[in-house]
Amino acid sequence: MDKELLAMLVCPLCNGKLKYDREAQELRCHYDGLAYPIQEGIPVMLPEEARVMDADEKLHTSPGRSPGRSQERSGDA
Ligand SMILES: [Zn+2]
């Protein structure tokens, strides 16, 4: 992704700055809790295409977090 292009991108809903997640290939708006996908290097700035982030994701956005985290923690036997 082009850094200058990224800097120009804002959320279409709130016009806020987006956070680029290089690993997930997403542009995230923490205000709306949406993650816009980047498909083949092209950001898809459509709210209907965006992924709704978990509340958990909105709070913790440490880089290097694997996108496909499992929530299977039923009993630690
Ligand atoms: Zn937004």
N, CA, C, O and the ligand as a Tripos MOL2 file, in Angstrom:
@<TRIPOS>MOLECULE
protein
  309   307    78     0     0
PROTEIN
NO_CHARGES

@<TRIPOS>ATOM
      1 N           0.8330   -1.2100    0.0000 N.3       1 MET1
      2 CA          0.0000    0.0000    0.0000 C.3       1 MET1
      3 C           0.8630    1.2550    0.0000 C.2       1 MET1
      4 O           1.8930    1.3250    0.6710 O.2       1 MET1
      5 N           0.4270    2.2160   -0.7510 N.am      2 ASP2
      6 CA          1.1130    3.4850   -0.8470 C.3       2 ASP2
      7 C           0.8190    4.3240    0.3980 C.2       2 ASP2
      8 O          -0.3410    4.5680    0.7330 O.2       2 ASP2
      9 N           1.8580    4.7510    1.0630 N.am      3 LYS3
     10 CA          1.6510    5.4830    2.3140 C.3       3 LYS3
     11 C           0.9500    6.8130    2.0910 C.2       3 LYS3
     12 O           0.1440    7.2480    2.9140 O.2       3 LYS3
     13 N           1.2590    7.4500    0.9810 N.am      4 GLU4
     14 CA          0.6040    8.7290    0.7120 C.3       4 GLU4
     15 C          -0.8730    8.5290    0.4110 C.2       4 GLU4
     16 O          -1.7200    9.3400    0.7860 O.2       4 GLU4
     17 N          -1.1540    7.4480   -0.2620 N.am      5 LEU5
     18 CA         -2.5500    7.1330   -0.5430 C.3       5 LEU5
     19 C          -3.2890    6.8440    0.7540 C.2       5 LEU5
     20 O          -4.4150    7.2970    0.9630 O.2       5 LEU5
     21 N          -2.6420    6.0940    1.6040 N.am      6 LEU6
     22 CA         -3.2530    5.7600    2.8940 C.3       6 LEU6
     23 C          -3.5710    7.0090    3.7000 C.2       6 LEU6
     24 O          -4.6150    7.1010    4.3460 O.2       6 LEU6
     25 N          -2.6730    7.9480    3.6510 N.am      7 ALA7
     26 CA         -2.8500    9.1600    4.4360 C.3       7 ALA7
     27 C          -4.0550    9.9560    3.9520 C.2       7 ALA7
     28 O          -4.6410   10.7390    4.7000 O.2       7 ALA7
     29 N          -4.4130    9.7440    2.6970 N.am      8 MET8
     30 CA         -5.5370   10.4760    2.1390 C.3       8 MET8
     31 C          -6.8730    9.8200    2.4610 C.2       8 MET8
     32 O          -7.9290   10.4480    2.3810 O.2       8 MET8
     33 N          -6.8050    8.5770    2.8180 N.am      9 LEU9
     34 CA         -8.0430    7.8440    3.0100 C.3       9 LEU9
     35 C          -8.6980    8.1780    4.3470 C.2       9 LEU9
     36 O          -8.0570    8.1930    5.3970 O.2       9 LEU9
     37 N          -9.9700    8.4390    4.2670 N.am     10 VAL10
     38 CA        -10.7360    8.6560    5.4840 C.3      10 VAL10
     39 C         -11.9770    7.7730    5.4300 C.2      10 VAL10
     40 O         -12.3870    7.2990    4.3710 O.2      10 VAL10
     41 N         -12.5450    7.5750    6.5830 N.am     11 CYS11
     42 CA        -13.7530    6.7840    6.6680 C.3      11 CYS11
     43 C         -14.8940    7.5190    5.9450 C.2      11 CYS11
     44 O         -15.1140    8.7090    6.1730 O.2      11 CYS11
     45 N         -15.6130    6.8020    5.0760 N.am     12 PRO12
     46 CA        -16.7140    7.4450    4.3510 C.3      12 PRO12
     47 C         -17.8940    7.8060    5.2630 C.2      12 PRO12
     48 O         -18.7490    8.6140    4.9010 O.2      12 PRO12
     49 N         -17.9230    7.2070    6.4260 N.am     13 LEU13
     50 CA        -19.0420    7.4840    7.3330 C.3      13 LEU13
     51 C         -18.7800    8.6900    8.2270 C.2      13 LEU13
     52 O         -19.6150    9.5870    8.3470 O.2      13 LEU13
     53 N         -17.6230    8.6950    8.8420 N.am     14 CYS14
     54 CA        -17.3580    9.7450    9.8310 C.3      14 CYS14
     55 C         -16.2390   10.6780    9.3860 C.2      14 CYS14
     56 O         -15.9190   11.6430   10.0800 O.2      14 CYS14
     57 N         -15.6390   10.3910    8.2230 N.am     15 ASN15
     58 CA        -14.5210   11.1900    7.7190 C.3      15 ASN15
     59 C         -13.3270   11.1910    8.6660 C.2      15 ASN15
     60 O         -12.4800   12.0850    8.6340 O.2      15 ASN15
     61 N         -13.2870   10.1840    9.4930 N.am     16 GLY16
     62 CA        -12.1690   10.0810   10.4240 C.3      16 GLY16
     63 C         -11.0030    9.3520    9.7820 C.2      16 GLY16
     64 O         -11.1290    8.7270    8.7290 O.2      16 GLY16
     65 N          -9.8760    9.4550   10.4450 N.am     17 LYS17
     66 CA         -8.6760    8.7770    9.9570 C.3      17 LYS17
     67 C          -8.8020    7.2700   10.1250 C.2      17 LYS17
     68 O          -9.3960    6.7780   11.0850 O.2      17 LYS17
     69 N          -8.2410    6.5690    9.1910 N.am     18 LEU18
     70 CA         -8.2850    5.1180    9.2400 C.3      18 LEU18
     71 C          -6.9320    4.5740    9.6570 C.2      18 LEU18
     72 O          -5.8830    5.1500    9.3680 O.2      18 LEU18
     73 N          -6.9930    3.4430   10.3460 N.am     19 LYS19
     74 CA         -5.7620    2.7910   10.7630 C.3      19 LYS19
     75 C          -5.5230    1.5920    9.8470 C.2      19 LYS19
     76 O          -6.3830    0.7250    9.6940 O.2      19 LYS19
     77 N          -4.3600    1.5660    9.2540 N.am     20 TYR20
     78 CA         -4.0310    0.4980    8.3210 C.3      20 TYR20
     79 C          -3.4740   -0.7000    9.0720 C.2      20 TYR20
     80 O          -2.4840   -0.5990    9.7970 O.2      20 TYR20
     81 N          -4.1220   -1.8170    8.8840 N.am     21 ASP21
     82 CA         -3.6250   -3.0630    9.4620 C.3      21 ASP21
     83 C          -2.9990   -3.8720    8.3390 C.2      21 ASP21
     84 O          -3.6950   -4.4570    7.5090 O.2      21 ASP21
     85 N          -1.6840   -3.8920    8.3290 N.am     22 ARG22
     86 CA         -0.9900   -4.5190    7.2110 C.3      22 ARG22
     87 C          -1.1930   -6.0340    7.1950 C.2      22 ARG22
     88 O          -1.3180   -6.6360    6.1290 O.2      22 ARG22
     89 N          -1.2230   -6.6290    8.3510 N.am     23 GLU23
     90 CA         -1.3630   -8.0870    8.3920 C.3      23 GLU23
     91 C          -2.7390   -8.5370    7.9460 C.2      23 GLU23
     92 O          -2.8840   -9.5120    7.2090 O.2      23 GLU23
     93 N          -3.7430   -7.8150    8.4020 N.am     24 ALA24
     94 CA         -5.1140   -8.1970    8.0600 C.3      24 ALA24
     95 C          -5.5410   -7.6160    6.7180 C.2      24 ALA24
     96 O          -6.5810   -7.9890    6.1750 O.2      24 ALA24
     97 N          -4.7280   -6.6960    6.1850 N.am     25 GLN25
     98 CA         -5.0890   -5.9880    4.9630 C.3      25 GLN25
     99 C          -6.4650   -5.3300    5.1130 C.2      25 GLN25
    100 O          -7.4020   -5.5730    4.3520 O.2      25 GLN25
    101 N          -6.5180   -4.5060    6.1140 N.am     26 GLU26
    102 CA         -7.7670   -3.8060    6.4110 C.3      26 GLU26
    103 C          -7.4560   -2.3700    6.8050 C.2      26 GLU26
    104 O          -6.3780   -2.0570    7.3100 O.2      26 GLU26
    105 N          -8.4190   -1.5250    6.5610 N.am     27 LEU27
    106 CA         -8.3460   -0.1580    7.0530 C.3      27 LEU27
    107 C          -9.4420   -0.0090    8.0890 C.2      27 LEU27
    108 O         -10.6210   -0.2110    7.7990 O.2      27 LEU27
    109 N          -9.0510    0.3370    9.2750 N.am     28 ARG28
    110 CA        -10.0110    0.3030   10.3700 C.3      28 ARG28
    111 C         -10.4110    1.6900   10.8400 C.2      28 ARG28
    112 O          -9.5800    2.5770   11.0300 O.2      28 ARG28
    113 N         -11.7060    1.8400   11.0190 N.am     29 CYS29
    114 CA        -12.2240    3.0360   11.6490 C.3      29 CYS29
    115 C         -12.6710    2.6470   13.0420 C.2      29 CYS29
    116 O         -13.6140    1.8740   13.2140 O.2      29 CYS29
    117 N         -11.9980    3.1800   14.0140 N.am     30 HIS30
    118 CA        -12.3280    2.7970   15.3800 C.3      30 HIS30
    119 C         -13.5460    3.5470   15.8870 C.2      30 HIS30
    120 O         -14.1800    3.1410   16.8610 O.2      30 HIS30
    121 N         -13.8530    4.6070   15.2390 N.am     31 TYR31
    122 CA        -15.0460    5.3610   15.6320 C.3      31 TYR31
    123 C         -16.2980    4.5610   15.2990 C.2      31 TYR31
    124 O         -17.2020    4.4250   16.1230 O.2      31 TYR31
    125 N         -16.3360    4.0390   14.0850 N.am     32 ASP32
    126 CA        -17.5030    3.2720   13.6440 C.3      32 ASP32
    127 C         -17.3630    1.7860   13.9490 C.2      32 ASP32
    128 O         -18.3390    1.0370   13.8920 O.2      32 ASP32
    129 N         -16.1590    1.3720   14.2680 N.am     33 GLY33
    130 CA        -15.9330   -0.0410   14.5250 C.3      33 GLY33
    131 C         -16.0190   -0.8670   13.2580 C.2      33 GLY33
    132 O         -16.4940   -2.0020   13.2780 O.2      33 GLY33
    133 N         -15.5570   -0.2920   12.1520 N.am     34 LEU34
    134 CA        -15.5950   -0.9980   10.8810 C.3      34 LEU34
    135 C         -14.1900   -1.1830   10.3370 C.2      34 LEU34
    136 O         -13.3100   -0.3430   10.5260 O.2      34 LEU34
    137 N         -14.0050   -2.3040    9.6570 N.am     35 ALA35
    138 CA        -12.7290   -2.5730    9.0150 C.3      35 ALA35
    139 C         -12.9770   -2.7170    7.5210 C.2      35 ALA35
    140 O         -13.6580   -3.6420    7.0780 O.2      35 ALA35
    141 N         -12.4220   -1.8000    6.7580 N.am     36 TYR36
    142 CA        -12.5860   -1.8290    5.3100 C.3      36 TYR36
    143 C         -11.5250   -2.7290    4.6970 C.2      36 TYR36
    144 O         -10.3380   -2.5710    4.9810 O.2      36 TYR36
    145 N         -11.9380   -3.6610    3.8680 N.am     37 PRO37
    146 CA        -10.9610   -4.5910    3.2940 C.3      37 PRO37
    147 C         -10.1220   -3.9370    2.1960 C.2      37 PRO37
    148 O         -10.5670   -3.0180    1.5080 O.2      37 PRO37
    149 N          -8.9060   -4.4360    2.0550 N.am     38 ILE38
    150 CA         -8.0540   -4.0140    0.9420 C.3      38 ILE38
    151 C          -7.9370   -5.2070    0.0150 C.2      38 ILE38
    152 O          -7.3600   -6.2340    0.3740 O.2      38 ILE38
    153 N          -8.4830   -5.0640   -1.1710 N.am     39 GLN39
    154 CA         -8.5030   -6.1770   -2.1010 C.3      39 GLN39
    155 C          -7.5520   -5.9010   -3.2590 C.2      39 GLN39
    156 O          -7.7380   -4.9620   -4.0320 O.2      39 GLN39
    157 N          -6.5370   -6.7390   -3.3550 N.am     40 GLU40
    158 CA         -5.5090   -6.6020   -4.3890 C.3      40 GLU40
    159 C          -4.9020   -5.2040   -4.3800 C.2      40 GLU40
    160 O          -4.6560   -4.5990   -5.4240 O.2      40 GLU40
    161 N          -4.6740   -4.7210   -3.1780 N.am     41 GLY41
    162 CA         -4.0160   -3.4260   -3.0360 C.3      41 GLY41
    163 C          -4.9400   -2.2360   -3.1500 C.2      41 GLY41
    164 O          -4.5060   -1.0880   -3.0510 O.2      41 GLY41
    165 N          -6.2200   -2.5120   -3.3590 N.am     42 ILE42
    166 CA         -7.1700   -1.4150   -3.5190 C.3      42 ILE42
    167 C          -8.1410   -1.4020   -2.3400 C.2      42 ILE42
    168 O          -8.8840   -2.3610   -2.1280 O.2      42 ILE42
    169 N          -8.1310   -0.3210   -1.5850 N.am     43 PRO43
    170 CA         -9.0410   -0.2520   -0.4480 C.3      43 PRO43
    171 C         -10.4970   -0.1510   -0.8980 C.2      43 PRO43
    172 O         -10.8430    0.6510   -1.7660 O.2      43 PRO43
    173 N         -11.3160   -0.9600   -0.3030 N.am     44 VAL44
    174 CA        -12.7330   -0.9530   -0.6290 C.3      44 VAL44
    175 C         -13.4490   -0.0970    0.4110 C.2      44 VAL44
    176 O         -13.7580   -0.5560    1.5110 O.2      44 VAL44
    177 N         -13.7030    1.1370    0.0470 N.am     45 MET45
    178 CA        -14.2420    2.0850    1.0100 C.3      45 MET45
    179 C         -15.7610    2.1200    0.9660 C.2      45 MET45
    180 O         -16.3750    3.1670    0.7600 O.2      45 MET45
    181 N         -16.3440    0.9570    1.1640 N.am     46 LEU46
    182 CA        -17.7990    0.8590    1.1540 C.3      46 LEU46
    183 C         -18.2600    0.3140    2.5010 C.2      46 LEU46
    184 O         -17.8580   -0.7790    2.9000 O.2      46 LEU46
    185 N         -19.0850    1.0550    3.1870 N.am     47 PRO47
    186 CA        -19.5410    0.5830    4.5040 C.3      47 PRO47
    187 C         -20.2130   -0.7800    4.4250 C.2      47 PRO47
    188 O         -20.1160   -1.5750    5.3590 O.2      47 PRO47
    189 N         -20.8880   -1.0530    3.3230 N.am     48 GLU48
    190 CA        -21.5680   -2.3500    3.2090 C.3      48 GLU48
    191 C         -20.5950   -3.4940    2.9670 C.2      48 GLU48
    192 O         -20.9440   -4.6600    3.1520 O.2      48 GLU48
    193 N         -19.3790   -3.1640    2.5560 N.am     49 GLU49
    194 CA        -18.3570   -4.1890    2.3660 C.3      49 GLU49
    195 C         -17.4750   -4.3380    3.6010 C.2      49 GLU49
    196 O         -16.7050   -5.2920    3.7180 O.2      49 GLU49
    197 N         -17.5960   -3.3990    4.5020 N.am     50 ALA50
    198 CA        -16.7110   -3.3950    5.6580 C.3      50 ALA50
    199 C         -17.1240   -4.4550    6.6710 C.2      50 ALA50
    200 O         -18.2880   -4.8380    6.7900 O.2      50 ALA50
    201 N         -16.1250   -4.8950    7.3780 N.am     51 ARG51
    202 CA        -16.3530   -5.8760    8.4240 C.3      51 ARG51
    203 C         -16.5940   -5.1510    9.7480 C.2      51 ARG51
    204 O         -15.8940   -4.1960   10.0860 O.2      51 ARG51
    205 N         -17.5750   -5.6120   10.4710 N.am     52 VAL52
    206 CA        -17.8280   -5.0250   11.7790 C.3      52 VAL52
    207 C         -16.8720   -5.6560   12.7830 C.2      52 VAL52
    208 O         -16.8280   -6.8750   12.9490 O.2      52 VAL52
    209 N         -16.1170   -4.8010   13.4390 N.am     53 MET53
    210 CA        -15.1220   -5.3080   14.3740 C.3      53 MET53
    211 C         -15.7930   -5.7120   15.6890 C.2      53 MET53
    212 O         -16.8320   -5.1780   16.0780 O.2      53 MET53
    213 N         -15.1640   -6.6600   16.3420 N.am     54 ASP54
    214 CA        -15.6070   -7.0220   17.6750 C.3      54 ASP54
    215 C         -15.2870   -5.8810   18.6250 C.2      54 ASP54
    216 O         -14.3700   -5.0940   18.3930 O.2      54 ASP54
    217 N         -16.0540   -5.8110   19.6900 N.am     55 ALA55
    218 CA        -15.7410   -4.8190   20.7270 C.3      55 ALA55
    219 C         -14.3260   -5.0280   21.2380 C.2      55 ALA55
    220 O         -13.6090   -4.0810   21.5620 O.2      55 ALA55
    221 N         -13.9520   -6.2790   21.2990 N.am     56 ASP56
    222 CA        -12.6270   -6.6520   21.7530 C.3      56 ASP56
    223 C         -11.5490   -6.0910   20.8290 C.2      56 ASP56
    224 O         -10.5140   -5.6010   21.2810 O.2      56 ASP56
    225 N         -11.8130   -6.1730   19.5410 N.am     57 GLU57
    226 CA        -10.8510   -5.6780   18.5620 C.3      57 GLU57
    227 C         -10.7010   -4.1740   18.6490 C.2      57 GLU57
    228 O          -9.6180   -3.6270   18.4390 O.2      57 GLU57
    229 N         -11.8020   -3.5150   18.9610 N.am     58 LYS58
    230 CA        -11.7660   -2.0660   19.0410 C.3      58 LYS58
    231 C         -10.9020   -1.6180   20.2060 C.2      58 LYS58
    232 O         -10.2340   -0.5860   20.1420 O.2      58 LYS58
    233 N         -10.9250   -2.4050   21.2680 N.am     59 LEU59
    234 CA        -10.1590   -2.0390   22.4470 C.3      59 LEU59
    235 C          -8.6840   -2.3600   22.2770 C.2      59 LEU59
    236 O          -7.8100   -1.5240   22.5080 O.2      59 LEU59
    237 N          -8.4360   -3.5960   21.8660 N.am     60 HIS60
    238 CA         -7.0490   -4.0350   21.7420 C.3      60 HIS60
    239 C          -6.6750   -4.1100   20.2700 C.2      60 HIS60
    240 O          -7.1910   -4.9520   19.5340 O.2      60 HIS60
    241 N          -5.8110   -3.2600   19.8580 N.am     61 THR61
    242 CA         -5.4140   -3.2700   18.4530 C.3      61 THR61
    243 C          -3.9170   -3.3830   18.3490 C.2      61 THR61
    244 O          -3.2680   -2.6470   17.6050 O.2      61 THR61
    245 N          -3.3900   -4.2920   19.0880 N.am     62 SER62
    246 CA         -1.9580   -4.4860   19.0130 C.3      62 SER62
    247 C          -1.6060   -5.0780   17.6510 C.2      62 SER62
    248 O          -2.2390   -6.0370   17.2110 O.2      62 SER62
    249 N          -0.6180   -4.5230   16.9930 N.am     63 PRO63
    250 CA         -0.2080   -5.0710   15.7080 C.3      63 PRO63
    251 C           0.3600   -6.4720   15.8760 C.2      63 PRO63
    252 O           0.9410   -6.7890   16.9140 O.2      63 PRO63
    253 N           0.2000   -7.2780   14.8990 N.am     64 GLY64
    254 CA          0.7420   -8.6210   15.0020 C.3      64 GLY64
    255 C          -0.2580   -9.5890   15.5930 C.2      64 GLY64
    256 O           0.0700  -10.7470   15.8500 O.2      64 GLY64
    257 N          -1.4470   -9.1340   15.8040 N.am     65 ARG65
    258 CA         -2.5030  -10.0030   16.2800 C.3      65 ARG65
    259 C          -3.0250  -10.7910   15.1010 C.2      65 ARG65
    260 O          -3.3070  -10.2190   14.0480 O.2      65 ARG65
    261 N          -3.1580  -12.0890   15.2600 N.am     66 SER66
    262 CA         -3.6290  -12.8830   14.1390 C.3      66 SER66
    263 C          -5.1120  -12.6250   13.9220 C.2      66 SER66
    264 O          -5.8940  -12.6090   14.8720 O.2      66 SER66
    265 N          -5.4950  -12.4240   12.6570 N.am     67 PRO67
    266 CA         -6.8840  -12.0960   12.3690 C.3      67 PRO67
    267 C          -7.8360  -13.2430   12.6920 C.2      67 PRO67
    268 O          -8.9740  -13.0180   13.1020 O.2      67 PRO67
    269 N          -7.3710  -14.4520   12.5070 N.am     68 GLY68
    270 CA         -8.2550  -15.5910   12.7400 C.3      68 GLY68
    271 C          -8.0750  -16.1690   14.1170 C.2      68 GLY68
    272 O          -7.6380  -17.3080   14.2770 O.2      68 GLY68
    273 N          -8.4090  -15.3880   15.0950 N.am     69 ARG69
    274 CA         -8.2310  -15.8730   16.4570 C.3      69 ARG69
    275 C          -9.3750  -16.8100   16.8230 C.2      69 ARG69
    276 O         -10.5160  -16.6190   16.4040 O.2      69 ARG69
    277 N          -9.0540  -17.7980   17.5910 N.am     70 SER70
    278 CA        -10.0780  -18.7670   17.9600 C.3      70 SER70
    279 C         -10.6930  -18.3850   19.2930 C.2      70 SER70
    280 O         -10.0330  -17.8520   20.1850 O.2      70 SER70
    281 N         -11.9470  -18.6690   19.3920 N.am     71 GLN71
    282 CA        -12.6170  -18.3680   20.6480 C.3      71 GLN71
    283 C         -13.0090  -19.6650   21.3540 C.2      71 GLN71
    284 O         -13.8670  -19.6920   22.2350 O.2      71 GLN71
    285 N         -12.3560  -20.7160   20.9360 N.am     72 GLU72
    286 CA        -12.6850  -22.0100   21.5210 C.3      72 GLU72
    287 C         -11.8630  -22.2050   22.7990 C.2      72 GLU72
    288 O         -10.7650  -22.7610   22.7850 O.2      72 GLU72
    289 N         -12.4170  -21.7460   23.8520 N.am     73 ARG73
    290 CA        -11.7280  -21.9080   25.1190 C.3      73 ARG73
    291 C         -12.6700  -22.5680   26.1260 C.2      73 ARG73
    292 O         -12.7900  -22.1320   27.2710 O.2      73 ARG73
    293 N         -13.3270  -23.6180   25.6720 N.am     74 SER74
    294 CA        -14.2950  -24.2740   26.5350 C.3      74 SER74
    295 C         -13.5970  -25.3360   27.3830 C.2      74 SER74
    296 O         -13.3810  -26.4660   26.9450 O.2      74 SER74
    297 N         -13.2640  -24.9540   28.5640 N.am     75 GLY75
    298 CA        -12.6150  -25.8820   29.4780 C.3      75 GLY75
    299 C         -11.1590  -26.0860   29.1490 C.2      75 GLY75
    300 O         -10.8090  -26.2490   27.9810 O.2      75 GLY75
    301 N         -10.3190  -26.0820   30.1290 N.am     76 ASP76
    302 CA         -8.9090  -26.3000   29.8680 C.3      76 ASP76
    303 C          -8.4610  -27.6440   30.4130 C.2      76 ASP76
    304 O          -7.5420  -27.7200   31.2280 O.2      76 ASP76
    305 N          -9.0980  -28.6730   29.9720 N.am     77 ALA77
    306 CA         -8.7800  -30.0170   30.4260 C.3      77 ALA77
    307 C          -7.6110  -30.5850   29.6410 C.2      77 ALA77
    308 O          -7.1950  -31.7170   29.8840 O.2      77 ALA77
    309 ZN        -15.7830    6.0490   10.5960 Zn       78 ZN78
@<TRIPOS>BOND
     1     1     2 1
     2     2     3 1
     3     3     4 2
     4     3     5 am
     5     5     6 1
     6     6     7 1
     7     7     8 2
     8     7     9 am
     9     9    10 1
    10    10    11 1
    11    11    12 2
    12    11    13 am
    13    13    14 1
    14    14    15 1
    15    15    16 2
    16    15    17 am
    17    17    18 1
    18    18    19 1
    19    19    20 2
    20    19    21 am
    21    21    22 1
    22    22    23 1
    23    23    24 2
    24    23    25 am
    25    25    26 1
    26    26    27 1
    27    27    28 2
    28    27    29 am
    29    29    30 1
    30    30    31 1
    31    31    32 2
    32    31    33 am
    33    33    34 1
    34    34    35 1
    35    35    36 2
    36    35    37 am
    37    37    38 1
    38    38    39 1
    39    39    40 2
    40    39    41 am
    41    41    42 1
    42    42    43 1
    43    43    44 2
    44    43    45 am
    45    45    46 1
    46    46    47 1
    47    47    48 2
    48    47    49 am
    49    49    50 1
    50    50    51 1
    51    51    52 2
    52    51    53 am
    53    53    54 1
    54    54    55 1
    55    55    56 2
    56    55    57 am
    57    57    58 1
    58    58    59 1
    59    59    60 2
    60    59    61 am
    61    61    62 1
    62    62    63 1
    63    63    64 2
    64    63    65 am
    65    65    66 1
    66    66    67 1
    67    67    68 2
    68    67    69 am
    69    69    70 1
    70    70    71 1
    71    71    72 2
    72    71    73 am
    73    73    74 1
    74    74    75 1
    75    75    76 2
    76    75    77 am
    77    77    78 1
    78    78    79 1
    79    79    80 2
    80    79    81 am
    81    81    82 1
    82    82    83 1
    83    83    84 2
    84    83    85 am
    85    85    86 1
    86    86    87 1
    87    87    88 2
    88    87    89 am
    89    89    90 1
    90    90    91 1
    91    91    92 2
    92    91    93 am
    93    93    94 1
    94    94    95 1
    95    95    96 2
    96    95    97 am
    97    97    98 1
    98    98    99 1
    99    99   100 2
   100    99   101 am
   101   101   102 1
   102   102   103 1
   103   103   104 2
   104   103   105 am
   105   105   106 1
   106   106   107 1
   107   107   108 2
   108   107   109 am
   109   109   110 1
   110   110   111 1
   111   111   112 2
   112   111   113 am
   113   113   114 1
   114   114   115 1
   115   115   116 2
   116   115   117 am
   117   117   118 1
   118   118   119 1
   119   119   120 2
   120   119   121 am
   121   121   122 1
   122   122   123 1
   123   123   124 2
   124   123   125 am
   125   125   126 1
   126   126   127 1
   127   127   128 2
   128   127   129 am
   129   129   130 1
   130   130   131 1
   131   131   132 2
   132   131   133 am
   133   133   134 1
   134   134   135 1
   135   135   136 2
   136   135   137 am
   137   137   138 1
   138   138   139 1
   139   139   140 2
   140   139   141 am
   141   141   142 1
   142   142   143 1
   143   143   144 2
   144   143   145 am
   145   145   146 1
   146   146   147 1
   147   147   148 2
   148   147   149 am
   149   149   150 1
   150   150   151 1
   151   151   152 2
   152   151   153 am
   153   153   154 1
   154   154   155 1
   155   155   156 2
   156   155   157 am
   157   157   158 1
   158   158   159 1
   159   159   160 2
   160   159   161 am
   161   161   162 1
   162   162   163 1
   163   163   164 2
   164   163   165 am
   165   165   166 1
   166   166   167 1
   167   167   168 2
   168   167   169 am
   169   169   170 1
   170   170   171 1
   171   171   172 2
   172   171   173 am
   173   173   174 1
   174   174   175 1
   175   175   176 2
   176   175   177 am
   177   177   178 1
   178   178   179 1
   179   179   180 2
   180   179   181 am
   181   181   182 1
   182   182   183 1
   183   183   184 2
   184   183   185 am
   185   185   186 1
   186   186   187 1
   187   187   188 2
   188   187   189 am
   189   189   190 1
   190   190   191 1
   191   191   192 2
   192   191   193 am
   193   193   194 1
   194   194   195 1
   195   195   196 2
   196   195   197 am
   197   197   198 1
   198   198   199 1
   199   199   200 2
   200   199   201 am
   201   201   202 1
   202   202   203 1
   203   203   204 2
   204   203   205 am
   205   205   206 1
   206   206   207 1
   207   207   208 2
   208   207   209 am
   209   209   210 1
   210   210   211 1
   211   211   212 2
   212   211   213 am
   213   213   214 1
   214   214   215 1
   215   215   216 2
   216   215   217 am
   217   217   218 1
   218   218   219 1
   219   219   220 2
   220   219   221 am
   221   221   222 1
   222   222   223 1
   223   223   224 2
   224   223   225 am
   225   225   226 1
   226   226   227 1
   227   227   228 2
   228   227   229 am
   229   229   230 1
   230   230   231 1
   231   231   232 2
   232   231   233 am
   233   233   234 1
   234   234   235 1
   235   235   236 2
   236   235   237 am
   237   237   238 1
   238   238   239 1
   239   239   240 2
   240   239   241 am
   241   241   242 1
   242   242   243 1
   243   243   244 2
   244   243   245 am
   245   245   246 1
   246   246   247 1
   247   247   248 2
   248   247   249 am
   249   249   250 1
   250   250   251 1
   251   251   252 2
   252   251   253 am
   253   253   254 1
   254   254   255 1
   255   255   256 2
   256   255   257 am
   257   257   258 1
   258   258   259 1
   259   259   260 2
   260   259   261 am
   261   261   262 1
   262   262   263 1
   263   263   264 2
   264   263   265 am
   265   265   266 1
   266   266   267 1
   267   267   268 2
   268   267   269 am
   269   269   270 1
   270   270   271 1
   271   271   272 2
   272   271   273 am
   273   273   274 1
   274   274   275 1
   275   275   276 2
   276   275   277 am
   277   277   278 1
   278   278   279 1
   279   279   280 2
   280   279   281 am
   281   281   282 1
   282   282   283 1
   283   283   284 2
   284   283   285 am
   285   285   286 1
   286   286   287 1
   287   287   288 2
   288   287   289 am
   289   289   290 1
   290   290   291 1
   291   291   292 2
   292   291   293 am
   293   293   294 1
   294   294   295 1
   295   295   296 2
   296   295   297 am
   297   297   298 1
   298   298   299 1
   299   299   300 2
   300   299   301 am
   301   301   302 1
   302   302   303 1
   303   303   304 2
   304   303   305 am
   305   305   306 1
   306   306   307 1
   307   307   308 2
@<TRIPOS>SUBSTRUCTURE
     1 MET1         2 RESIDUE 1 A MET
     2 ASP2         6 RESIDUE 1 A ASP
     3 LYS3        10 RESIDUE 1 A LYS
     4 GLU4        14 RESIDUE 1 A GLU
     5 LEU5        18 RESIDUE 1 A LEU
     6 LEU6        22 RESIDUE 1 A LEU
     7 ALA7        26 RESIDUE 1 A ALA
     8 MET8        30 RESIDUE 1 A MET
     9 LEU9        34 RESIDUE 1 A LEU
    10 VAL10       38 RESIDUE 1 A VAL
    11 CYS11       42 RESIDUE 1 A CYS
    12 PRO12       46 RESIDUE 1 A PRO
    13 LEU13       50 RESIDUE 1 A LEU
    14 CYS14       54 RESIDUE 1 A CYS
    15 ASN15       58 RESIDUE 1 A ASN
    16 GLY16       62 RESIDUE 1 A GLY
    17 LYS17       66 RESIDUE 1 A LYS
    18 LEU18       70 RESIDUE 1 A LEU
    19 LYS19       74 RESIDUE 1 A LYS
    20 TYR20       78 RESIDUE 1 A TYR
    21 ASP21       82 RESIDUE 1 A ASP
    22 ARG22       86 RESIDUE 1 A ARG
    23 GLU23       90 RESIDUE 1 A GLU
    24 ALA24       94 RESIDUE 1 A ALA
    25 GLN25       98 RESIDUE 1 A GLN
    26 GLU26      102 RESIDUE 1 A GLU
    27 LEU27      106 RESIDUE 1 A LEU
    28 ARG28      110 RESIDUE 1 A ARG
    29 CYS29      114 RESIDUE 1 A CYS
    30 HIS30      118 RESIDUE 1 A HIS
    31 TYR31      122 RESIDUE 1 A TYR
    32 ASP32      126 RESIDUE 1 A ASP
    33 GLY33      130 RESIDUE 1 A GLY
    34 LEU34      134 RESIDUE 1 A LEU
    35 ALA35      138 RESIDUE 1 A ALA
    36 TYR36      142 RESIDUE 1 A TYR
    37 PRO37      146 RESIDUE 1 A PRO
    38 ILE38      150 RESIDUE 1 A ILE
    39 GLN39      154 RESIDUE 1 A GLN
    40 GLU40      158 RESIDUE 1 A GLU
    41 GLY41      162 RESIDUE 1 A GLY
    42 ILE42      166 RESIDUE 1 A ILE
    43 PRO43      170 RESIDUE 1 A PRO
    44 VAL44      174 RESIDUE 1 A VAL
    45 MET45      178 RESIDUE 1 A MET
    46 LEU46      182 RESIDUE 1 A LEU
    47 PRO47      186 RESIDUE 1 A PRO
    48 GLU48      190 RESIDUE 1 A GLU
    49 GLU49      194 RESIDUE 1 A GLU
    50 ALA50      198 RESIDUE 1 A ALA
    51 ARG51      202 RESIDUE 1 A ARG
    52 VAL52      206 RESIDUE 1 A VAL
    53 MET53      210 RESIDUE 1 A MET
    54 ASP54      214 RESIDUE 1 A ASP
    55 ALA55      218 RESIDUE 1 A ALA
    56 ASP56      222 RESIDUE 1 A ASP
    57 GLU57      226 RESIDUE 1 A GLU
    58 LYS58      230 RESIDUE 1 A LYS
    59 LEU59      234 RESIDUE 1 A LEU
    60 HIS60      238 RESIDUE 1 A HIS
    61 THR61      242 RESIDUE 1 A THR
    62 SER62      246 RESIDUE 1 A SER
    63 PRO63      250 RESIDUE 1 A PRO
    64 GLY64      254 RESIDUE 1 A GLY
    65 ARG65      258 RESIDUE 1 A ARG
    66 SER66      262 RESIDUE 1 A SER
    67 PRO67      266 RESIDUE 1 A PRO
    68 GLY68      270 RESIDUE 1 A GLY
    69 ARG69      274 RESIDUE 1 A ARG
    70 SER70      278 RESIDUE 1 A SER
    71 GLN71      282 RESIDUE 1 A GLN
    72 GLU72      286 RESIDUE 1 A GLU
    73 ARG73      290 RESIDUE 1 A ARG
    74 SER74      294 RESIDUE 1 A SER
    75 GLY75      298 RESIDUE 1 A GLY
    76 ASP76      302 RESIDUE 1 A ASP
    77 ALA77      306 RESIDUE 1 A ALA
    78 ZN78       309 GROUP 0 **** ****
